Amino acid sequence: MKTILIAADHRGFTLKDKLKPYLEKVFSLKVKDLGTYSKHPCDYPLFAYKLAQQISQGKYSRGILICNTGIGHAIVANRFSRVRAALCYNVRAARFSRQHNDSNVLVLGSGFLNSETAKRILGVWLKTEFLGGRHKRRLNQIAKLEKEMGYRQ
């Protein structure tokens, strides 16, 4: 069974707990929950760091981050080499994030999505394949820039 990482801060906790059974039942994924485990206020950078670090190191291939807007999580996650975190508020963005950018971290803003919309976005993101071709050339350019700028974990 394939494993997917998931993490959220206190503002994303409720949505995270609604998405976990969906991932397990509908997609037969094992979910590794990196926290938070309550609605008690906490700092989002710590959760984004834990998840992005494991994706960057190649320990896991995909992850999901959830906070109120998703913006903070996306900023932190994209600091890591080999992490392509996409903040998606709709299905179309999720599809393009996979087809064109081969995103490996989906970032959701719980303040902007209900659980049904989040499930639709997540479903498309999980099912959509990377197109390669000219898009692969662009990802190679990003990898080259990461190396030149010293982005190595």
Secondary structure as UniProt FT lines:
FT   STRAND          3..8
FT   TURN            10..12
FT   HELIX           13..27
FT   STRAND          30..33
FT   HELIX           44..56
FT   TURN            57..58
FT   STRAND          63..67
FT   HELIX           71..77
FT   TURN            78..79
FT   TURN            81..82
FT   STRAND          85..87
FT   HELIX           91..99
FT   TURN            100..101
FT   STRAND          105..109
FT   TURN            110..112
FT   HELIX           115..127
FT   HELIX           134..148
FT   TURN            149..150
//
